[in-house]
Amino acid sequence: MSEKAFIFIKIYVLKIILSKEQLALTIKRLANQILENHPRLQNTVIIGMQPRGILLSDRIVRELAQLVDPSTIQYGKLDITFYRDDVRKSLHIASNTDIPFSIENKEVVLVDDVLYTGRTIRAALDALLDYGRPSKVALCVLVDRRFSRELPIQPDYLGKAIDTIFSQRVTVLWNENEQNEQVMLLDN
């Protein structure tokens, strides 16, 4: 009988950042803030970032559809896999990009779940240029891990800002993947 080595990684939940109820309220607030700055969403498009930003952007778009005529909402999904600066360092599985409209001279609201170093957003900005030159790009994130930025990127619409250290991780749970909805701060 051969011996098998098992590696156990202990992960500790340090804190629940947003409960299910707080998460729902935060999403409503983000949708209202977007609408406040983009009345009736004229000349505005919402772009969710694959994969985790889509779950947030889907909810924001649902909230917006209750506040404005749903036919005025232009919603797309962006995959940045091959725009990442670490694509050669590790294996990345590409998702689908679905932007069925031009973003030329449009105001883009880019949506992602967690803002950490800023590199993912930089890659998204590069990818967006393949679909046109927007007049403006605003960033909407659920959680901003302040003080971790490597690039000068800041959110325009923010759910919650938190201070973290390098060993900590922010995890957003969604019903679609984990059968639970909340935002947690974890430590390895």
Beta strands, then each sheet from edge to edge (+ up, - down):
strand 1: 12-18
strand 2: 44-49
strand 3: 74-78
strand 4: 107-115
strand 5: 136-146
strand 6: 157-163
strand 7: 168-173
strand 8: 182-187
sheet 1: 1+ 8- 7+
sheet 2: 3+ 2+ 4+ 5+ 6+
end
